[in-house]
Amino acid sequence: MGHSGSVLYGCGVFTTIAINHSAPFLWSKHWNRLQTNSLRIGLSLDKFPVDAASLELGVEIKRAGLTDGRARITFFDETPSRIWSAQADKKTGLSIIVAERRPISENFRLTVSPYRTNTTSPLVGIKSCNYLEHLLAYEETTKRGFHEAIRLNERGEVASACMANVFWEKGGKLFTPSLKTGCLPGTTREYVLENIDCEEVEAGVEEIEKADRIFLTSAGIGVVRVADFDGRNLETSDNALSKLLTY
């Protein structure tokens, strides 16, 4: 595996799944995205039928004695790189890890990241193992004393947070960046859009700056109400979005 596509180039896809009452939440959405994303990067999941993957996930959840938490499923390319080896047999590996939920501050502070999202990247919309850019943006944010940051694209449009999707409320209406902005089509984002009236938009950061409420969503954190955006206190009372996911 030392000179495989995953080790040398981060060739792989992953998803983080919420574990709710010992069961994976929105499993079919996560599996569909894994399949779609793997096809886009040329990774075969033929040897991993959905039932087998689900069974293996269940085994890991039970082994950990996890009732409510999160799991990460990663499919990675174990094929030796064609640049470094003549061997061409395709091989895909599977990794599953489980853990408790990430702790979330009640005084959740949000800012704007200096690092932009590139809508022309071939990886746009793919949750790939090339995740270092997201982590570097996240680490830069935390070093400044914030919990997360809004990332804009090269056109200055709001795309997402470093490691989550973003929603905001203004005048009683809910908004979220459209996929045209380069945001990841998150499974939690999809679930929200299926259940709550929300407008997908291409908007500048000034729209976030005027918002009454801001929320971040992901499988790992559920729905997080932002309490402070760059020093401005926000409304943190419940609304339809914050009531939708209770895990």
BABAKE-615049 format. One line per 8 residues: number of its first residue (from 1); their letters; for each residue x, y, z negated of N, C-alpha, C, CB. Coordinates in steps of 0.2 Angstrom, whole numbers, plus 5000, padded with zeros to 4 digits. Each point is the difference from the previous one (the first is absolute). Glycine has a CB too. Example, Ala and Ser with C-alpha at 12.3 -4.5 7.8 and 13.67 -1.06 7.14 Angstrom:
// BABAKE-615049
1> as> 5066/4972/4961/4996/5006/5000/5004/5006/5000/4991/4994/4994 ~ 5007/5011/5010/5004/5006/4999/4996/5005/4997/5006/4997/5010
//
This chain:
// BABAKE-615049
1> mghsgsvl> 5004/4994/5000/4996/5006/5000/5004/5006/5000/4991/4994/4994 ~ 5016/5006/5005/5004/5005/4999/5000/5005/5006/5007/4993/4993 ~ 4992/5004/5013/5000/5005/5006/4994/4999/5004/5012/4999/5001 ~ 4982/5001/4995/4994/4999/5003/4997/5007/5001/4998/4990/4994 ~ 4997/5011/5010/4997/5006/5002/4997/5004/4994/4997/4995/5010 ~ 5001/5001/4984/4998/5004/4995/5005/5003/4996/4991/4992/4999 ~ 5015/5004/5000/5005/5003/4996/5004/5005/5003/5001/4989/4995 ~ 5000/5011/5012/5004/5005/5004/4996/5006/5001/5007/4991/5005
9> ygcgvftt> 4986/5008/4997/4996/5005/5002/4994/5002/4997/5005/4997/5011 ~ 4993/4999/4984/4994/5001/4996/4994/4998/5004/5005/5009/4994 ~ 4996/4985/5010/4995/4998/5005/4995/4996/4995/5007/5000/5011 ~ 4987/5003/4988/4995/4996/4996/4994/5005/4998/5009/4993/4995 ~ 4986/5004/5003/4994/5004/4998/4998/4997/4993/4996/5002/5012 ~ 5000/5003/4984/4998/4998/4994/4994/5004/4998/5011/4998/4996 ~ 4985/4999/4999/4995/5004/4997/4999/4999/4993/4994/4998/5011 ~ 5004/5007/4985/4999/4999/4993/4992/5000/4999/5011/5007/4997
17> iainhsap> 4988/4988/4999/4993/4998/4999/4998/5001/4993/5000/4992/5009 ~ 4994/5011/4989/4998/5000/4993/4997/4994/4998/4997/5012/5002 ~ 5005/4986/4992/4997/4994/4997/4995/5002/4995/5011/4993/5002 ~ 4983/5005/4999/4994/5002/4996/4997/4993/4997/4998/5011/5007 ~ 5002/4988/4987/4997/4994/4997/5003/4994/5003/4989/5006/4998 ~ 5018/4994/5003/5004/4994/5002/4999/4999/5007/4999/4995/4989 ~ 4997/5009/5015/4999/4999/5007/5003/5006/5004/4989/4993/4998 ~ 5013/5006/5008/5003/5005/5005/4994/5005/5002/5010/4993/5003
25> flwskhwn> 4990/5013/4997/4995/5005/5002/5001/5002/5007/4999/5004/4988 ~ 4996/4995/5016/5000/5002/5007/5005/4996/5004/4997/5011/4997 ~ 5003/4982/5001/5005/4995/5003/4999/5000/5008/5000/4994/4990 ~ 4994/5006/5013/5000/5000/5007/5003/5006/5004/4989/4993/4998 ~ 5010/5013/4999/5003/5006/5003/5007/4999/4999/4990/5007/4997 ~ 5013/4991/4998/5007/5000/5000/5003/4995/5004/4999/5003/4988 ~ 4998/4991/5013/5002/4995/5005/4999/5002/5007/4997/4991/4992 ~ 4998/5013/5010/4999/5002/5006/5006/5005/5002/4987/4998/4999
33> rlqtnslr> 5015/5006/4996/5005/5005/5001/5007/4997/5001/4993/5008/4994 ~ 5008/4987/5002/5006/4996/5001/5001/4997/5007/5000/4997/4987 ~ 4994/5000/5015/5001/4997/5007/5001/5005/5005/4992/4991/4996 ~ 5004/5015/5004/5001/5005/5005/5007/5003/5000/4987/5003/4999 ~ 5015/4999/4995/5007/5003/4999/5005/4995/5003/4996/5007/4990 ~ 5004/4986/5008/5005/4996/5002/5000/4999/5008/4999/4994/4989 ~ 4995/5006/5014/5000/5000/5007/5004/5006/5003/4989/4994/5000 ~ 5010/5012/4997/5003/5006/5003/5008/5000/4999/4989/5006/4997
41> iglsldkf> 5013/4990/4999/5008/5000/4999/5003/4993/5003/4999/5008/4990 ~ 4996/4988/5013/5003/4994/5003/5001/4994/4995/5005/5007/5009 ~ 4992/4993/4985/5001/4995/4995/4994/4995/5000/5006/5009/4993 ~ 4995/4985/5007/4995/4995/5001/4998/4997/4993/5005/4997/5011 ~ 4988/5003/4988/4997/4997/4994/4997/4994/5002/4998/5011/4995 ~ 5003/4986/5010/4997/4994/5002/5000/4994/4995/5003/5003/5012 ~ 5003/4997/4985/5001/4994/4995/4997/5002/4993/5010/4997/5006 ~ 4986/5008/4994/4997/5003/4993/4993/5001/5001/5011/5005/4996
49> pvdaasle> 4985/4990/5004/4993/5001/5001/4997/5003/4994/4999/4990/5006 ~ 4996/5014/4994/4997/5004/4995/4998/4996/4994/4996/5008/5008 ~ 5002/4986/4992/4998/4996/4995/5006/4998/4996/4990/4996/5006 ~ 5015/5003/4997/5007/4998/4997/5003/5005/4996/5002/4992/5009 ~ 4998/5014/4994/5002/5006/4997/4996/5002/4994/5005/5004/5011 ~ 4989/4996/4990/4995/5001/4994/5001/4996/4994/4992/5004/5008 ~ 5009/4989/4994/5002/4995/4995/5006/5001/4996/4994/4992/5007 ~ 5011/5010/4997/5007/5002/4997/4999/5006/4995/5006/4994/5010
57> lgveikra> 4991/5011/4992/4999/5006/4996/4996/4998/4994/5000/5007/5010 ~ 4995/4989/4990/4996/4998/4994/5005/4996/4995/4990/4999/5007 ~ 5014/4997/4996/5005/4996/4996/5005/5005/4996/4999/4990/5008 ~ 5003/5015/4995/5004/5005/4997/4997/5004/4995/5006/5001/5010 ~ 4987/5001/4991/4996/5003/4995/4999/4996/4994/4995/5007/5009 ~ 5004/4987/4992/4998/4995/4994/5007/4999/4997/4991/4995/5006 ~ 5014/5004/4997/5007/4999/4997/5002/5006/4995/5003/4993/5010 ~ 4995/5013/4992/5002/5006/4996/4995/5001/4995/5005/5005/5010
65> gltdgrar> 4989/4992/4990/4995/5001/4995/4997/5007/5001/5005/4992/4992 ~ 4995/5010/5014/4998/5007/5002/4992/5001/5001/5011/5002/5005 ~ 4986/5002/4991/4993/5001/5001/4999/5007/5004/4998/4994/4989 ~ 5005/5011/5009/4999/5006/5004/5007/5003/5001/4989/5003/4995 ~ 5013/4998/5011/5007/5002/5002/5000/5001/5007/5005/4994/4991 ~ 5001/5004/5012/5001/5001/5007/5005/4995/5003/4999/5012/4999 ~ 5001/4987/5007/5004/4995/5004/5002/5003/5006/4994/4990/4995 ~ 5013/5008/5007/5002/5002/5006/5002/4994/5004/5005/5010/4995
73> itffdetp> 4992/4990/5011/5001/4994/5005/5005/5003/5006/4989/4994/4997 ~ 5016/5003/5004/5005/5002/5005/5001/4994/5005/5006/5009/4992 ~ 4994/4993/5014/5002/4995/5005/5006/5003/5004/4988/4996/5002 ~ 5017/5000/4998/5007/5003/5003/5003/4996/5005/5001/5005/4989 ~ 5003/4998/5015/5003/4996/5006/5006/4997/4997/4995/5008/5009 ~ 5005/4985/4992/5006/4996/4998/5004/4998/5006/4994/4996/4990 ~ 5004/5007/5016/5004/4998/5006/5006/5004/5000/4990/4997/5006 ~ 5016/4999/4995/5006/5004/5001/5000/5005/5006/5006/4990/4996
81> sriwsaqa> 4997/5016/5002/4999/5005/5005/5004/4998/5007/5000/5009/4990 ~ 4996/4993/5015/5003/4999/5007/5006/5004/5001/4989/4997/5004 ~ 5012/5008/4993/5006/5004/5001/5006/4997/4997/4993/5010/5000 ~ 5006/4985/4994/5006/4997/4997/5000/4993/5000/4999/5009/4992 ~ 4996/4988/5012/5000/4992/5000/4996/4998/5007/5000/4999/4987 ~ 5002/4996/5016/4997/4997/5006/4994/4996/4998/5011/5000/5006 ~ 4988/4998/4988/4994/4996/4998/4994/5005/5000/5007/4993/4992 ~ 4988/5003/5011/4994/5004/5002/4993/4997/4997/5006/5004/5010
89> dkktglsi> 4995/4991/4986/4994/4997/4997/4997/5005/4995/5005/4988/5002 ~ 4988/5013/4999/4997/5005/4996/4998/4996/4994/4995/5006/5010 ~ 5006/4998/4984/4998/4998/4994/4998/5005/4995/5008/4991/5001 ~ 4986/5008/4996/4997/5005/4995/5000/4998/4993/4993/5005/5010 ~ 5009/4999/4986/5000/4998/4993/4994/5004/4996/5012/4998/5000 ~ 4986/4999/4994/4995/5003/4996/5002/5001/4993/4992/4995/5007 ~ 5007/5011/4990/5001/5001/4993/4994/5003/4997/5012/5002/5003 ~ 4987/4996/4991/4994/5002/4996/5003/5002/4993/4991/4993/5007
97> ivaerrpi> 5008/5013/4991/5001/5002/4993/4994/5003/4997/5012/5002/5003 ~ 4987/4997/4990/4995/5003/4997/5002/5004/4994/4993/4991/5003 ~ 5003/5014/4994/5002/5004/4995/4994/5003/4997/5011/5002/5005 ~ 4990/5002/4989/4995/5004/4997/4999/5006/5004/5002/4995/4989 ~ 4992/5009/5010/4999/5006/5004/5005/5005/4998/4988/4998/5000 ~ 5014/5007/5005/5004/5005/4998/4997/5005/4995/5005/4999/5012 ~ 4998/5003/4983/4998/5005/4996/4999/5007/5003/5005/4994/4990 ~ 4989/5009/5009/4998/5006/5003/4999/5006/4995/4995/4994/5009
105> senfrltv> 5009/5011/4991/4999/5006/4996/4993/5003/5000/5013/5002/5001 ~ 4984/5000/4993/4994/5003/5000/5001/5008/5003/4996/4993/4990 ~ 5010/5009/5009/5001/5007/5003/5004/4999/5006/5000/5005/4989 ~ 4997/4992/5016/5004/4999/5006/5001/5006/5004/4994/4989/5001 ~ 5013/5012/5001/5002/5006/5003/5002/4998/5007/5004/5005/4989 ~ 4994/4999/5016/5001/5000/5007/5003/5006/5003/4990/4992/5001 ~ 5015/5007/5004/5003/5005/5003/5000/4999/5008/5007/5002/4989 ~ 4997/5001/5015/5001/4999/5007/5007/4998/5001/4992/5008/5003
113> spyrtntt> 5009/4986/5001/5007/4997/5001/5003/5004/5006/4996/4989/4996 ~ 5011/5012/5004/5003/5003/5005/5001/4995/5006/5006/5008/4992 ~ 4993/4986/5007/5001/4995/5005/4993/4999/5004/5009/4994/4993 ~ 4992/5007/5014/4994/4999/5004/4999/4993/5003/5002/5012/5003 ~ 4992/4987/4999/4998/4994/5003/5000/5001/5007/4992/4997/4991 ~ 5011/4998/5013/5001/5000/5007/4994/4996/5004/5013/5002/4998 ~ 4983/5002/5005/4994/4997/5003/5002/4996/5007/4993/5009/4995 ~ 5013/4992/5007/5003/4997/5006/5004/4994/4999/5000/5011/5005
121> splvgiks> 5001/4987/4988/5004/4994/4998/4996/4994/5003/5005/5006/4990 ~ 4999/4989/5012/4996/4993/5002/4998/4997/4994/5007/4999/5009 ~ 4995/5003/4985/4997/4997/4994/4994/5003/4997/5012/4996/4998 ~ 4986/5010/5005/4995/5003/4997/4993/4996/4999/5005/5011/5005 ~ 4992/4989/4989/4994/4996/4999/5002/4993/4998/4994/5007/5008 ~ 5012/4991/4991/5002/4993/4999/5003/5000/4993/5002/4997/5012 ~ 4996/4999/4983/5003/4999/4994/5006/4995/5000/4989/5003/4994 ~ 5016/5000/5008/5006/4995/5002/5005/5001/4994/4998/5002/5012
129> cnylehll> 5007/4993/4988/5005/5000/4995/5005/5005/5001/4998/4988/4999 ~ 5001/5016/5006/5004/5006/5001/4997/5006/4995/5004/4996/5012 ~ 4997/5003/4982/4996/5004/4995/5004/5005/4997/4992/4991/4998 ~ 5015/5009/5004/5005/5005/4996/4998/5007/5001/5009/4992/5002 ~ 4988/5010/5003/4998/5007/5001/4995/5002/4995/5003/5000/5012 ~ 4992/4996/4987/4995/5001/4995/5003/5001/4993/4991/4994/5007 ~ 5013/5001/4992/5003/5000/4993/5005/5006/4999/4999/4987/5000 ~ 5004/5015/5005/5005/5006/4999/4995/5006/4999/5009/4995/5007
137> ayeettkr> 4986/5006/4996/4995/5005/4999/4997/5000/4993/4998/5000/5013 ~ 5001/4994/4985/4997/4999/4993/5005/5002/4995/4992/4991/5004 ~ 5014/5007/4997/5005/5001/4995/5002/5008/5000/5004/4988/5001 ~ 4996/5015/5004/5001/5007/5000/4995/5004/4997/5006/4999/5011 ~ 4988/4998/4989/4994/5003/4997/5001/5000/4992/4993/4997/5010 ~ 5008/4997/4988/5000/4998/4993/5006/5004/4997/4995/4989/5001 ~ 5011/5012/5002/5005/5004/4998/4998/5007/4998/5008/4992/5006 ~ 4987/5010/4998/4998/5007/4998/4995/5001/4995/5002/5002/5012
145> gfheairl> 4996/4992/4985/4995/5000/4994/4993/4998/5003/5008/5008/4994 ~ 4991/4990/5012/4993/4999/5002/4999/4992/5001/5000/5011/5006 ~ 4994/4987/4994/4998/4993/5001/5000/4998/5007/4994/5001/4989 ~ 5004/5003/5015/4999/4999/5007/5000/5006/5004/4993/4990/4998 ~ 5007/5009/5009/5001/5006/5004/4996/4999/5007/5011/5003/4995 ~ 4986/5002/5007/4997/5000/5007/5006/5001/5005/4989/5005/4996 ~ 5010/4990/5009/5004/5000/5006/4997/5003/5006/5006/4990/4996 ~ 4997/5015/5007/4997/5003/5007/5003/4996/5005/4998/5011/4995
153> nergevas> 4999/4990/5011/5003/4997/5006/5004/5006/5004/4991/4991/5001 ~ 5012/5007/5004/5004/5005/5004/4996/5006/5003/5008/4991/5003 ~ 4985/5008/4997/4996/5006/5002/4998/5004/4994/4996/4993/5010 ~ 5006/5005/4984/4998/5004/4994/4993/4997/4997/5006/5010/5004 ~ 4991/4985/4998/4994/4997/4998/5001/4996/4994/4995/5000/5012 ~ 5000/5000/4984/5000/4995/4994/5000/4993/5002/4995/5009/4993 ~ 5009/4987/5005/5000/4993/5003/4998/4995/4994/5008/5002/5009 ~ 4996/4998/4985/4999/4996/4995/5004/5002/4994/4998/4990/5008
161> acmanvfw> 5002/5006/4987/5005/5001/4995/5006/4995/5001/4991/5003/4991 ~ 5014/4997/5005/5006/4996/5002/4998/4993/5000/5007/5008/4994 ~ 4989/4989/5001/4998/4993/5000/4993/4999/4999/5011/4998/4995 ~ 4985/5007/5007/4992/4999/5000/4997/5004/5005/5001/4998/4988 ~ 4992/5001/5013/4996/5004/5004/4997/5006/4996/4997/4990/5007 ~ 5001/5015/4996/4998/5006/4997/4993/5002/5002/5012/5004/4999 ~ 4984/4998/4996/4993/5003/5001/5000/5006/4996/4994/4989/5002 ~ 5001/5016/5001/4999/5006/4996/4993/5002/5001/5012/5004/5001
169> ekggklft> 4985/4999/4994/4993/5003/5000/5000/5007/5000/4997/4990/4994 ~ 4999/5013/5010/4999/5007/5000/4993/5002/5002/5012/5002/5004 ~ 4985/5002/4991/4993/5002/5001/4995/4994/5000/5004/5009/5006 ~ 4998/4985/4991/4996/4994/4999/5001/4996/5006/4992/5006/4994 ~ 5012/4995/5011/5002/4996/5005/5007/4996/4999/4993/5008/5008 ~ 5007/4986/4995/5006/4996/4999/5004/5000/5007/4995/4993/4990 ~ 5011/5007/5009/5004/5000/5006/5006/4996/4999/4997/5011/5003 ~ 5006/4986/5003/5006/4996/5000/5004/5001/5007/4995/4992/4991
177> pslktgcl> 5011/5008/5009/5004/5000/5007/4997/4994/5004/5010/5006/4995 ~ 4989/4996/5012/4999/4995/5005/5006/4996/5001/4991/5008/5005 ~ 5008/4987/4999/5006/4996/5002/5004/5003/5005/4994/4990/4998 ~ 5004/5015/5005/5004/5004/5005/5006/5004/4996/4989/5001/5007 ~ 5010/5000/4987/5005/5003/4996/5006/4996/4999/4991/5007/4995 ~ 5009/4986/5006/5005/4996/4998/4999/4996/4994/5008/5007/5007 ~ 4987/4994/4989/4999/4997/4994/4999/4993/5001/4995/5010/4995 ~ 5007/4986/4999/4999/4993/5000/4992/4998/5000/5012/4999/4995
185> pgttreyv> 4986/4997/5009/4993/4998/4999/4999/4995/4994/4998/5001/5012 ~ 5002/5002/4982/5000/4996/4994/4993/4996/4999/5008/5008/4995 ~ 4993/4986/5002/4994/4996/4999/4995/5004/4995/5007/4989/5002 ~ 4996/5014/4993/4995/5004/4995/4997/5006/5004/5007/4996/4990 ~ 4997/5007/5014/4997/5006/5004/4995/4997/5004/5011/5005/5001 ~ 4989/4989/5003/4995/4998/5004/4994/4998/4996/5009/4995/5007 ~ 4992/5002/4987/4994/4999/4995/4997/5006/4998/5006/4990/4996 ~ 4997/5015/5003/4997/5007/4998/4996/5002/5006/5009/5003/4992
193> lenidcee> 4994/4997/5014/4996/5003/5006/4994/4996/5001/5011/5004/5005 ~ 4989/4989/4993/4994/4996/5002/4994/5001/4995/5008/4992/5004 ~ 4994/5011/4990/4995/5001/4995/4998/5007/4998/5005/4989/4996 ~ 4999/5016/5006/4999/5007/4998/5000/5004/5006/5005/4998/4989 ~ 4991/5007/5011/5000/5005/5006/5006/5004/4999/4988/5001/5001 ~ 5017/4999/5004/5006/5003/5000/5002/5002/5007/5004/4994/4990 ~ 4999/5012/5011/5002/5002/5007/5007/4999/5001/4991/5009/5000 ~ 5011/4988/5005/5007/4999/5002/5002/5006/5004/4999/4988/5000
201> veagveei> 5007/5015/4998/5002/5007/5003/5007/5000/5001/4991/5006/4994 ~ 5011/4999/5011/5007/5002/5000/5000/5007/4997/5002/4993/5011 ~ 5001/5008/4983/5000/5006/4997/5007/5002/4997/4988/4997/4997 ~ 5013/5009/5003/5007/5003/4997/4999/4999/4992/5002/5008/5010 ~ 5004/4994/4987/5001/4999/4993/4996/5005/4996/5011/4996/5002 ~ 4987/5010/5002/4995/5005/4997/4994/4997/4998/5006/5009/5007 ~ 4991/4986/4996/4994/4997/4998/5001/4996/4994/4997/4999/5012 ~ 5008/4998/4987/5002/4997/4993/5000/5005/4995/5006/4990/5006
209> ekadrifl> 4997/5015/4995/5002/5006/4995/4993/5003/4998/5011/5002/5005 ~ 4984/4997/4999/4993/5003/4998/4995/4995/4997/5002/5009/5009 ~ 5001/4985/4991/4995/4994/4998/4998/5001/4993/5005/4993/5008 ~ 4989/5005/4990/4997/5000/4993/5003/4994/4997/4989/5006/5003 ~ 5011/4988/5000/5003/4994/4997/5004/4997/5006/4990/4998/4992 ~ 5015/4998/5005/5005/4996/5004/5000/4993/4997/5007/5011/5004 ~ 4993/4984/5001/5001/4993/4998/5005/4997/5004/4988/5000/4996 ~ 5015/4995/5001/5005/4995/5003/4997/4993/5000/5010/5008/4998
217> tsagigvv> 4991/4989/5007/4997/4993/5000/5005/4995/5003/4988/5004/5001 ~ 5012/4990/4995/5004/4994/5003/4998/4994/4996/5010/5008/5003 ~ 4992/4986/5000/4998/4994/4996/5003/5000/4993/4999/4994/5011 ~ 5007/5009/4989/5004/4999/4994/4998/5005/4994/5009/4997/5007 ~ 4988/5008/4995/4998/5005/4995/4992/5001/5000/5011/5006/5001 ~ 4986/4992/5004/4992/5001/5000/4999/5007/5002/4998/4992/4991 ~ 4998/5012/5005/4999/5007/5002/5003/5004/4994/4989/4997/5006 ~ 5015/5008/4996/5004/5004/4995/4997/5007/5001/5010/4992/4999
225> rvadfdgr> 4988/5011/4995/4997/5007/5001/5007/5004/4998/4988/4997/4997 ~ 5013/5008/5008/5006/5004/4999/4998/5006/4995/5004/4997/5012 ~ 5000/5004/4983/4998/5005/4995/5003/5007/5001/4999/4991/4992 ~ 5007/5009/5012/5004/5006/5001/5003/4999/5007/5002/5002/4988 ~ 4997/5003/5016/5003/5001/5007/5004/5006/5000/4991/4994/5006 ~ 5016/5005/4994/5005/5005/5000/4998/5006/4995/5002/4997/5012 ~ 4996/5001/4982/4999/5005/4995/4992/5002/4999/5012/5004/5002 ~ 4984/4994/5003/4993/5002/5000/4996/4994/4997/5001/5008/5010
233> nletsdna> 4995/4994/4984/4996/4995/4997/4994/4998/5004/5004/5004/4989 ~ 4994/4990/5012/4995/4997/5004/4994/4997/4996/5008/4998/5009 ~ 4986/5002/4993/4995/4997/4997/5001/4992/5000/4992/5009/5004 ~ 5007/4988/4990/5002/4993/5000/4994/4996/4998/5011/5002/4997 ~ 4983/5001/5003/4994/4996/4998/4998/4995/5006/4996/5009/4993 ~ 5000/4986/5005/4999/4994/5005/4995/5003/5005/5001/4992/4991 ~ 5000/5005/5015/4996/5001/5006/4999/4993/5003/5004/5012/5002 ~ 4993/4988/5004/4998/4994/5003/5006/4996/5001/4990/5005/5006
241> lskllty> 5016/4998/4996/5006/4996/5002/5003/4997/4994/5002/5008/5009 ~ 4999/4996/4985/5003/4997/4994/4996/4995/4997/5005/5011/4998 ~ 4988/4989/5003/4996/4995/4998/5000/4993/5004/4993/5009/4995 ~ 5009/4992/5011/5000/4994/5005/5004/4995/4998/4997/5007/5009 ~ 5009/4994/4989/5005/4995/4998/5001/5001/4992/5006/5000/5011 ~ 4993/4994/4985/5000/5001/4993/5006/4996/4998/4988/5001/4999 ~ 5016/4995/5005/5005/4996/4998/5006/5005/4998/4996/4990/5007
//
